[in-house]
């Protein structure tokens, strides 16, 4: 499973993250930057350390799970 992790800096200078499961495989740097700027402009997300103030970074995280047959 892939997850898009968006990292922001709060007004208290702490890192806060938003995760989006199964992001489109065609996302570009510009797409992600525009989405993050929209999050900042609306200030719809407020962390315990206050609202998001700036962009810190973004990344795709891929997680593979391989179960063992132990039953």
C-alpha positions in Angstrom: 0.0 0.0 0.0 1.2 3.5 -0.8 0.6 6.5 1.3 1.3 10.2 0.5 2.6 11.9 3.6 2.3 15.7 3.7 4.5 17.4 6.3 3.8 20.9 7.6 5.4 23.2 10.2 2.9 24.6 12.7 2.9 28.1 14.2 4.7 26.6 17.2 7.5 25.4 14.9 6.6 21.8 15.3 6.1 19.2 12.5 2.6 18.0 11.7 1.6 15.4 9.1 -1.4 14.5 7.0 -1.5 11.1 5.3 -3.5 10.2 2.1 -3.9 6.5 1.3 -3.6 5.3 -2.3 -2.5 8.5 -4.0 -2.8 8.8 -7.7 0.3 7.3 -9.4 0.4 10.3 -11.8 0.9 12.9 -9.0 3.7 15.5 -9.8 5.7 17.7 -7.5 3.5 20.6 -8.6 0.3 18.8 -7.9 1.4 18.0 -4.3 2.7 21.6 -3.8 -0.7 23.1 -5.0 -2.6 20.7 -2.7 -0.4 21.6 0.3 -0.8 25.4 -0.4 -4.6 24.9 -0.5 -4.4 23.2 2.9 -2.4 26.2 4.2 -4.7 28.7 2.7 -7.9 27.2 4.2 -6.4 26.6 7.6 -8.9 23.8 8.0 -6.4 21.6 9.9 -5.3 22.8 13.3 -2.9 20.7 15.3 -2.5 20.7 19.1 0.4 23.1 18.4 -1.8 25.4 16.3 -2.5 25.9 12.6 -0.2 24.8 9.9 2.1 27.7 8.9 4.4 26.4 6.2 5.3 23.4 4.0 8.1 21.1 5.3 8.0 18.3 2.8 6.1 15.5 1.2 6.9 11.9 0.4 5.3 8.6 -0.8 5.7 5.8 1.6 5.3 2.2 0.4 4.5 -0.5 2.8 4.6 -4.2 2.0 3.1 -6.8 4.4 4.1 -10.4 4.0 2.1 -12.7 6.4 3.6 -15.9 7.7 1.6 -19.2 7.6 1.8 -20.0 11.3 -1.8 -21.1 11.9 
